[in-house]
Amino acid sequence: MTQSTVTPHQTTPAAPMSAPEHKADTPPDTKTEAKTNPNPPAGKAPKGPDWWLMMKAFLTQGKRIASFAPSSRFMARKIIDGIDWNTARNIVELGAGTGPITAEMVKRARPETKIVVIELDPTLCGRLRDRFRGTPNVEVVLGDATKFGDLLLERGIPKVDHVLSGLPLPSFPAVARDAVLETAAKTIAEGGTFRQLTVMPLIYYKLYRRYFESVRFRFVPFNLPPGGVYVCRGYRGTPAK
Ligand SMILES: C[S@@+](CC[C@H](N)C(=O)[O-])C[C@H]1O[C@@H](n2cnc3c(N)ncnc32)[C@H](O)[C@@H]1O
């Protein structure tokens, strides 16, 4: 499966979905492209339903995708539950897939709440761009979430109210996972949260406790497969190896 469209102003062709030089747990370095274009174009809007795009991505990329189906609306509602939409100014979503969580946020967010959505896979990013084209407060970024602090700063956003992650963090190399969680700790405004979805309920509770003082788990039975959400506060620092 390859990326088929290169728009005229694209300086570097977007990486193919199954780029052989990128191992499943080593995201490609999009920094070079980001220097010339802070938001490189994704592919054209892909055809087919969301579940099919996720299934194809899962079959070709395995643990970089980590789930064979998009999150259910129950999962999407659970991860955003408790966000104060009256005060939220900026929210970042990492690893948005086909956008089920983004869609639930869009239903609730005020037009002033900026939602930055970061997705590494060009085809899924193409779906996100197509889906949220008419939603001015959503910006879909084709990029590597391990560098999300830089991606936000390029957009003039030093702080966010919440970080929502669909990334398969447990299967990331420790250094990449540390980078995401350290950046989240620096970036989240006072009172904010880091929220991580999972399709392996509670299995990684101890992992997140190594990084955060407080970790609450919310079970989501109605998801394929059943899963849940970790809501984390109080970063402890990078755990000793
Ligand atoms: C488990 S799926 C979650 C998709 C979506 N949030 C949902 O709930 O259906 C993980 C997503 O993270 C993306 N991803 C993996 N590594 C990434 C990275 N380094 N930067 C940005 N996105 C990444 C994958 O492409 C995939 O879309």
The ligand as a MOL file (V3000), in Angstrom:
LIG
                    3D

  0  0  0     0  0            999 V3000
M  V30 BEGIN CTAB
M  V30 COUNTS 27 29 0 0 0
M  V30 BEGIN ATOM
M  V30 1 C -4.3490 2.6090 18.6860 0
M  V30 2 S -4.3790 3.6920 17.2450 0 CHG=1
M  V30 3 C -5.5040 4.9080 17.9230 0
M  V30 4 C -6.2650 5.6360 16.8500 0
M  V30 5 C -7.3800 6.5510 17.3500 0
M  V30 6 N -6.9290 7.4700 18.3650 0
M  V30 7 C -8.5540 5.7740 17.8820 0
M  V30 8 O -8.8300 5.9110 19.0780 0
M  V30 9 O -9.1980 5.0500 17.1270 0 CHG=-1
M  V30 10 C -2.7610 4.4610 17.3790 0
M  V30 11 C -2.5110 5.5910 16.3950 0
M  V30 12 O -1.2530 6.2160 16.7310 0
M  V30 13 C -0.5760 6.5580 15.5230 0
M  V30 14 N 0.8500 6.7060 15.8280 0
M  V30 15 C 1.7430 5.7420 16.1690 0
M  V30 16 N 2.9600 6.2820 16.3840 0
M  V30 17 C 2.8260 7.6210 16.1980 0
M  V30 18 C 3.7170 8.7220 16.3020 0
M  V30 19 N 4.9990 8.5580 16.6400 0
M  V30 20 N 3.2500 9.9600 16.0550 0
M  V30 21 C 1.9360 10.1420 15.7120 0
M  V30 22 N 1.0500 9.1420 15.5860 0
M  V30 23 C 1.4830 7.8960 15.8350 0
M  V30 24 C -0.9070 5.3860 14.5920 0
M  V30 25 O -0.6650 5.7220 13.2490 0
M  V30 26 C -2.3760 5.1520 14.9420 0
M  V30 27 O -3.2110 5.9540 14.1470 0
M  V30 END ATOM
M  V30 BEGIN BOND
M  V30 1 1 1 2
M  V30 2 1 2 3
M  V30 3 1 2 10
M  V30 4 1 3 4
M  V30 5 1 4 5
M  V30 6 1 5 6
M  V30 7 1 5 7
M  V30 8 2 7 8
M  V30 9 1 7 9
M  V30 10 1 10 11
M  V30 11 1 11 12
M  V30 12 1 11 26
M  V30 13 1 12 13
M  V30 14 1 13 14
M  V30 15 1 13 24
M  V30 16 1 14 15
M  V30 17 1 14 23
M  V30 18 2 15 16
M  V30 19 1 16 17
M  V30 20 1 17 18
M  V30 21 2 17 23
M  V30 22 1 18 19
M  V30 23 2 18 20
M  V30 24 1 20 21
M  V30 25 2 21 22
M  V30 26 1 22 23
M  V30 27 1 24 25
M  V30 28 1 24 26
M  V30 29 1 26 27
M  V30 END BOND
M  V30 END CTAB
M  END
